[in-house]
Amino acid sequence: MITRRLGASAKYPKVLITGGRAPAALELARLLAAAGCEVHAAESVRHHLCRVSKAVARSHAVPGPAREPERFVAALEEIVRREGIAWLIPTCEEIFYVSAGLERLSSLCRVAAPPLEQLRRLHSKWEFIRRARELGLSVPHTERVSTPQEWARFKARIVSSPEEVFRDGYVVKPEFSRFASKVRIVKPCGREAATERTRTTGERLTEVRLEAESYPWVVQQFIPGRTLCTYSIAYEGRLAVHAAYAASYAVRGGASVYFEPLYHSGLLEWVRRFVQMERFTGQIAFDFIETERGELYAIECNPRTTSGIHLFRPEDGLVSALLQPEALGESVIEPQPHARGMLGLPMLACGLTGSRSWRAFAAWLSKYAIARDVVFRWSDPRPFTEQLFLLLELRRAAAARKQTLMEASTGDIEWNGGAS
């Protein structure tokens, strides 16, 4: 482990973060405040975790970027001018709308968002795979399906002549999606495919129907193994911050809810090579599958803040890496070995409903006992209760729009490749 510890005593200017509903955004706000920043939060939902946090000096209501992108950027401009903001840091998928207004916003303050075209290439589950393959990095065989007719031709091809690359099955998912949304697992005929990658039941090819509004889709080679996740910060292609963890506990096969540092040289080198060849600046995360033989395959990229940030503490120096990238040395900041974090309520649900044996329950209980809840803190307790009000607000939105709760949680900020 290569680690550089920076002091938290340096004072920073005013910072505006967006996406304040996410626990990762709350973590970032607390890290920024501990470093001496005056933190502001901008959000389009009424109730959000950062709204009531002691780490946040002021919360600002803004229009939903997915529905009103122009008004969203204009609102950010007004906040930046009025409050004297020096840094704007998006945390969730609103980063795409911030990046679309990058020229306007960067004339007023520093913006932690890459160009939109680069973000699009990394967010796309098709373009990312193509880019990683171009760079000589390991990824699964992946194909793009743009229309119902292409999907019908793919199914006919596979049924008539099964291909070796799909011997373990394949994963079907929208090109632009999040939290394992709408992921379908197709099992090979006569075989059962099992992996930590999903806990959903596999389907047969003839059973799969793709929602027309979600085209294009990607069909990706299914690789049995364990899911590993990374979170990093880079500056002009130089890796500055890096964390890795196994997705041991997740909600319905989607986002992980337990975080324990994993020091994995293969992951570190893969990420280092990718950000270097992409000349990437900003926050970036990847999902991998590691086979029993130790082979690594990157399956997705999230060019934004993700849950890996929960593994860092103020003394680790993440804020310095984010706000003073020009002063970085050659070392890489990694989490401390004893760091443990969890989303307490979802983790509790994983143990009470997902444990299939006493041994599995005991393993869960030991982890639950030592991990800190990343939302609750005795010194800053109100975000924990705010979760309930946020949940109620999202439930009302889901019912009104006939969406799932997960869809409602991102409906006003998600970006699916269209013009913004």
Backbone hydrogen bonds, N-H to C=O, Kabsch-Sander energy under -0.5 kcal/mol:
donor,donor_aa,acceptor,acceptor_aa,energy
3,T,1,M,-0.6
6,L,4,R,-0.5
6,L,315,E,-0.5
15,V,38,E,-2.6
16,L,87,W,-3.0
17,I,15,V,-0.5
17,I,40,H,-2.9
18,T,89,I,-1.5
19,G,42,A,-1.2
20,G,42,A,-0.7
22,A,19,G,-1.8
26,L,22,A,-1.9
27,E,23,P,-2.4
28,L,24,A,-2.2
29,A,25,A,-2.6
30,R,26,L,-2.3
31,L,27,E,-2.2
32,L,28,L,-2.7
33,A,29,A,-2.5
34,A,30,R,-2.3
35,A,31,L,-1.2
36,G,33,A,-1.5
37,C,32,L,-2.3
38,E,13,P,-0.6
39,V,37,C,-0.8
39,V,55,A,-0.6
40,H,15,V,-3.1
41,A,58,R,-2.1
42,A,17,I,-2.4
43,E,60,H,-2.4
48,H,46,R,-0.5
50,C,20,G,-1.8
51,R,48,H,-1.0
52,V,48,H,-0.6
52,V,49,L,-0.7
53,S,50,C,-0.7
56,V,53,S,-1.3
57,A,39,V,-2.9
57,A,55,A,-0.6
58,R,39,V,-1.0
60,H,41,A,-3.2
62,V,43,E,-2.3
66,A,412,D,-2.5
67,R,64,G,-0.7
68,E,64,G,-2.7
72,F,68,E,-2.3
73,V,69,P,-2.1
74,A,70,E,-2.2
75,A,71,R,-2.3
76,L,72,F,-2.0
77,E,73,V,-2.4
78,E,74,A,-2.1
79,I,75,A,-2.2
80,V,76,L,-2.7
81,R,77,E,-2.3
82,R,78,E,-2.6
83,E,79,I,-2.7
84,G,80,V,-1.0
85,I,80,V,-1.6
86,A,14,K,-2.2
87,W,14,K,-1.5
88,L,110,R,-2.7
89,I,16,L,-3.0
91,T,18,T,-0.5
95,I,92,C,-1.8
96,F,93,E,-1.7
97,Y,94,E,-0.5
98,V,94,E,-2.2
99,S,95,I,-2.6
100,A,96,F,-1.7
101,G,97,Y,-1.0
101,G,98,V,-0.6
102,L,99,S,-1.7
105,L,101,G,-2.6
106,S,102,L,-2.9
107,S,103,E,-0.5
107,S,104,R,-0.5
108,L,105,L,-1.8
109,C,105,L,-1.7
110,R,86,A,-2.6
112,A,88,L,-2.9
113,A,111,V,-1.7
119,L,115,P,-2.2
120,R,116,L,-2.8
121,R,117,E,-2.0
122,L,118,Q,-1.8
123,H,119,L,-2.6
124,S,120,R,-2.2
125,K,175,E,-2.3
128,F,124,S,-2.2
130,R,126,W,-2.1
131,R,127,E,-2.6
132,A,128,F,-2.8
133,R,129,I,-2.3
134,E,130,R,-2.3
135,L,131,R,-1.6
136,G,133,R,-1.7
137,L,132,A,-2.6
143,E,219,V,-2.6
145,V,217,W,-3.3
146,S,144,R,-0.5
151,W,147,T,-2.0
152,A,148,P,-2.3
153,R,149,Q,-2.1
154,F,150,E,-2.4
155,K,151,W,-2.5
156,A,152,A,-2.2
157,R,153,R,-2.3
158,I,154,F,-2.4
159,V,155,K,-2.6
160,S,156,A,-2.1
161,S,157,R,-1.8
166,F,163,E,-1.4
167,R,164,E,-1.8
169,G,166,F,-1.7
170,Y,186,V,-1.7
171,V,220,Q,-3.2
172,V,184,R,-3.0
173,K,218,V,-2.1
175,E,216,P,-2.7
177,S,175,E,-0.5
181,S,178,R,-1.6
183,V,180,A,-1.5
184,R,172,V,-2.9
186,V,170,Y,-2.9
186,V,184,R,-0.6
187,K,185,I,-0.6
187,K,203,E,-2.9
191,R,188,P,-1.9
193,A,191,R,-0.5
194,A,192,E,-0.6
196,E,225,G,-1.2
197,R,225,G,-0.6
198,T,195,T,-0.7
203,E,185,I,-3.8
207,E,204,R,-1.8
208,V,204,R,-0.7
208,V,205,L,-1.1
214,S,211,E,-1.7
215,Y,212,A,-1.3
217,W,145,V,-3.1
218,V,173,K,-3.1
219,V,143,E,-3.0
220,Q,171,V,-3.2
220,Q,218,V,-0.5
221,Q,141,H,-3.3
222,F,169,G,-2.1
223,I,221,Q,-0.5
226,R,290,E,-2.1
228,L,288,F,-2.2
229,C,245,Y,-3.1
230,T,286,F,-2.3
231,Y,243,A,-2.4
232,S,284,I,-2.8
233,I,241,V,-1.9
234,A,282,G,-2.4
235,Y,238,R,-2.3
237,G,280,F,-2.7
238,R,235,Y,-1.9
239,L,237,G,-0.6
240,A,233,I,-2.9
241,V,233,I,-1.9
242,H,333,I,-2.7
243,A,231,Y,-2.2
245,Y,229,C,-2.3
247,A,227,T,-2.5
248,S,246,A,-2.0
251,V,255,A,-1.8
252,R,250,A,-0.8
254,G,251,V,-2.3
257,V,249,Y,-2.8
258,Y,249,Y,-0.8
259,F,341,G,-3.3
262,L,244,A,-2.7
264,H,262,L,-1.0
265,S,263,Y,-0.5
268,L,264,H,-2.3
269,E,265,S,-2.3
270,W,266,G,-2.2
271,V,267,L,-2.6
272,R,268,L,-2.4
273,R,269,E,-2.5
274,F,270,W,-2.2
275,V,271,V,-2.6
276,Q,272,R,-1.8
277,M,273,R,-2.3
278,E,274,F,-2.0
279,R,275,V,-0.8
279,R,276,Q,-0.5
280,F,275,V,-2.1
282,G,234,A,-2.7
284,I,232,S,-2.6
285,A,302,N,-1.7
286,F,230,T,-1.0
287,D,300,E,-2.0
288,F,228,L,-3.2
289,I,297,Y,-2.3
290,E,226,R,-2.5
291,T,289,I,-0.5
291,T,295,E,-2.2
294,G,291,T,-1.9
297,Y,289,I,-2.0
298,A,138,S,-2.1
299,I,287,D,-2.8
300,E,287,D,-1.3
302,N,285,A,-3.2
304,R,302,N,-2.2
305,T,91,T,-0.6
309,I,306,T,-1.9
310,H,307,S,-2.2
311,L,308,G,-1.7
312,F,309,I,-1.7
316,D,313,R,-1.9
317,G,314,P,-1.1
321,A,317,G,-1.7
322,L,318,L,-1.9
323,L,319,V,-3.0
324,Q,320,S,-2.2
327,A,324,Q,-1.4
328,L,325,P,-1.5
333,I,240,A,-3.1
339,A,336,Q,-2.1
341,G,259,F,-2.5
342,M,372,R,-1.9
343,L,257,V,-2.5
344,G,342,M,-1.0
347,M,343,L,-2.7
348,L,344,G,-2.2
349,A,345,L,-1.9
350,C,346,P,-2.1
351,G,347,M,-1.8
352,L,348,L,-2.3
353,T,349,A,-2.2
354,G,349,A,-0.5
354,G,350,C,-1.6
355,S,351,G,-0.7
361,F,357,S,-2.4
362,A,358,W,-2.5
363,A,359,R,-2.2
364,W,360,A,-2.3
365,L,361,F,-2.7
366,S,362,A,-2.1
367,K,363,A,-1.5
368,Y,364,W,-2.8
369,A,365,L,-2.0
370,I,366,S,-0.8
371,A,367,K,-1.5
372,R,340,R,-1.4
374,V,342,M,-2.8
374,V,372,R,-0.5
380,D,377,R,-1.1
384,F,381,P,-1.3
385,T,381,P,-0.8
386,E,382,R,-2.0
387,Q,383,P,-1.0
387,Q,384,F,-0.6
388,L,385,T,-1.0
389,F,385,T,-0.9
390,L,386,E,-2.6
391,L,387,Q,-2.5
392,L,388,L,-2.3
393,E,389,F,-2.2
394,L,390,L,-2.5
395,R,391,L,-2.4
396,R,392,L,-2.1
397,A,393,E,-2.0
398,A,394,L,-2.7
399,A,395,R,-2.3
400,A,396,R,-2.2
401,R,397,A,-1.9
402,K,398,A,-0.8
403,Q,398,A,-2.5
408,A,404,T,-2.4
409,S,405,L,-1.7
410,T,406,M,-0.7
410,T,407,E,-0.9
411,G,407,E,-1.1
413,I,410,T,-1.9
414,E,410,T,-2.6
